[in-house]
Amino acid sequence: MANPKPHLLCLSFFSFLLLLHFPTVSLAQTFFVFGDGLYDAGNKQFISSNRVDASFPPYGVTVGEATGRWSDGRIVPDYLASFMGIPQIPPILGGTADFSHGANFAIADATVLGSPPETLTLSQQVIKFSENKNKWTTQARSEAIYLFYIGSDDYLNYAKNNPNPSDDQKEAFVDRVITSIEAELKVIYGSGGRKFAFQNLAPLGCLPSVKQANGNVQECVRLPSEMAALHNKKLLHLLVELSRQLNGFQYSFYDFFSSIQNRVIKSKTYTFETGIAACCGTGSVNGSSCSTNNVCANPEDYLFFDGKHLTQEGNLQAAHLIWGSDPEVIGPNNLRELLFLPLDTPFILADIQEAMAATRPRQIKIESLYDIKKMESEMDKQWLYQVGKASSFLI
Ligand SMILES: *[C@@H]1O[C@H](CO)[C@@H](O)[C@H](O)[C@H]1NC(C)=O
C-alpha cells in the first residue's frame, strides 16, 4: 500500500555522509541530584542527631538493606542512573564514596525557604555542590544532568500554618519559592550546568500523611494540592523563561503531579492494589509511624510506602516516565533526549544515531527490571520522530 518513505531513504544516505565527517557526541556520565526525602539516598543519617527511620528496616525491605532511602527499595535517581549506564549516585555527606559520576545532595525535610534544623535547604545543597565542584571537570559539569524534586515541605508547612490564605497570599508565597529556585539554578548555570531536569510536585493533599492528619480517607486535601499545582505552573514558566534568557539552558519538566493523581484515582490501571493507604504505618490510611510492626506483605501492591514516600514500584514507574515518555508527560525533552542534546552545537544527526545505538546494550539490562517491551516500541516510534525532526533541521 504505502511506498517506502523517500525521506527515510535519503536520510540514511545523509547519515552515512555525516558519519564520515563528524566526531562522536560524548554522553553525559555525570548526574547531580537535589531535593528532599523522595531523592534522599542516605544523606539524612549523616546530619541527624536522632534515629533516622530510613536507616532501619522496614525501609529497604525489598532490596534486603536499609540505606537511608525513604522507600522499600530503590528511588528515582537510582533507576535514572542505571538507565544512563552509570552506578548509583552516592550521598554527598557520606564522605568517602566514589563521586566520579556525580553526587546526591538531596536530604529528607529539605525546603527551599527557611532554615529547618538537621537538613539542607536547596541553597545549602547548591553551596555543597559549589564547594565540591572541582571533583568534576568543567566538561563533565556542562554535560551533566541536574535533577530536582524540591518544595513539598515548603507547601506542607505553609498549609499547616496558614489554613485559609487568600489567592494573593498563595501567589506571593509560591513566587518567593520560585524566585529562590531561580537564583540557585543560575548559580549552577554559572558553574557550567546546562541540562536541568525537574520532577514537578505531587498533589500534596493526596499523601497519606496529609489525608490522615486532616481526617480524610478518600478525598485529597485541597490546599496542599492547590499550592503544588500553582507551584508547578510557575516553575514551568520559570524554565521557559530561563531557556530564553540563558544561552544553552536546556530542561526537562516531568508532570509527576498527573502521574500521582492517576495512580491515586485509578490505582489498578497502574498495577497497584491501592493508591490511598500506605504500605507501612498506622492510622486510617497508614499515614504515620512506619515500623517493622506495621509493614504490608507486598509493597509492590502499594503506590505509597510510608505516609510521604513512594514504594520502589512507584519510583520505578516515575523513573520510566522521566526517561522515555512523550511530551504529554515530560517536555520539551524526556531525560533520554536531554542526555543526547548537544551543548550549544547544532543538532548533528549521525552523532546522535551512533550514541543512541551505543545505549542498546544498557536497555537490555533494564528489561530484567520491568516489562518495558511496550515502552521500547514507543521509544522506537519516538526515535523515528526524532530522526524526522533532525532531517528537517538539516535540509
Ligand atoms: C495498613 O498497613 C497494614 C500493614 O501494617 C496492611 O495490612 C493494611 O492493609 C494497610 N491498610 C490499608 C487500608 O491498606
The ligand as an SDF file (V2000), in Angstrom:
LIG
                    3D

 14 14  0  0  0  0  0  0  0  0999 V2000
   -2.0390   -0.7050   56.5520 C   0  0  0  0  0  0  0  0  0  0  0  0
   -0.8930   -1.4760   56.7820 O   0  0  0  0  0  0  0  0  0  0  0  0
   -1.1310   -2.8260   57.1030 C   0  0  0  0  0  0  0  0  0  0  0  0
    0.1830   -3.4310   57.4940 C   0  0  0  0  0  0  0  0  0  0  0  0
    0.5010   -3.0000   58.8000 O   0  0  0  0  0  0  0  0  0  0  0  0
   -1.7860   -3.5160   55.9450 C   0  0  0  0  0  0  0  0  0  0  0  0
   -2.0030   -4.8680   56.2300 O   0  0  0  0  0  0  0  0  0  0  0  0
   -3.0870   -2.7990   55.6790 C   0  0  0  0  0  0  0  0  0  0  0  0
   -3.7120   -3.3880   54.5680 O   0  0  0  0  0  0  0  0  0  0  0  0
   -2.8480   -1.3280   55.4280 C   0  0  0  0  0  0  0  0  0  0  0  0
   -4.0900   -0.6270   55.3490 N   0  0  0  0  0  0  0  0  0  0  0  0
   -4.7370   -0.4450   54.2070 C   0  0  0  0  0  0  0  0  0  0  0  0
   -6.0280    0.3050   54.3110 C   0  0  0  0  0  0  0  0  0  0  0  0
   -4.3130   -0.8250   53.1370 O   0  0  0  0  0  0  0  0  0  0  0  0
  1  2  1  0
  1 10  1  0
  2  3  1  0
  3  4  1  0
  3  6  1  0
  4  5  1  0
  6  7  1  0
  6  8  1  0
  8  9  1  0
  8 10  1  0
 10 11  1  0
 11 12  1  0
 12 13  1  0
 12 14  2  0
M  END
$$$$
